[in-house]
Amino acid sequence: MPLPANPARNPASPFASMRAHHTGIRYPDFEDARSFWVDKMDWRVLQAWPYGDLTLAYVMPPDQDDFHLEILAGPGATAQPEFADVDESLGVTGLNHVCIEVDSVDDTLAELRARGVDVVNEPFELEEISARLAFFRDPWGNMFELSQRI
C-alpha cells in the first residue's frame, strides 16, 4: 500500500519556518562515539566543539548533507535501558529510535553485521507504510531503524 498524499502545507503557521536539522544523542565518551559513527559507519564529521565538560560534534551520513546527528559526549552520562527488540522498547516513554532510509535493508544489515554492529530486529515488512524495516543499535543501546520503500 503506498503512502497517502502529504497533507496540505500551512505556510501561514507561526511555525512554518521549522525544518528538521539534527538529532542529539548523549554518549559517555566522545572518542568512542566518534569512532563508532566515523570509523565503523563511515559517517563524516562536519564540526566538533567544546561545551563545558563535553565535546560535541555534528556527524553526517556518507552521502547526505542535510541531516546531522549531534554527538554530545563526556563525563556524567548514565546508562539507559537496553531492550531485546523494538517491540519491548515500545512500553517506555521517550525518544524511541532514529530512522535512516536505505536502498536495501538486507544489504545494509549484511554490512552492519560484517562490521560487528548489533542488529536488534530482523527485517520485516509493514504494508501500512510500504516499507521493509529492521533495527540496529549503537554500543550504548540507542536504536536506529532502517527503512526501505517497497
Order of alpha helices (4+ residues) and beta strands (2+ residues): beta-alpha-beta-beta-beta-alpha-beta-alpha-beta-beta-beta
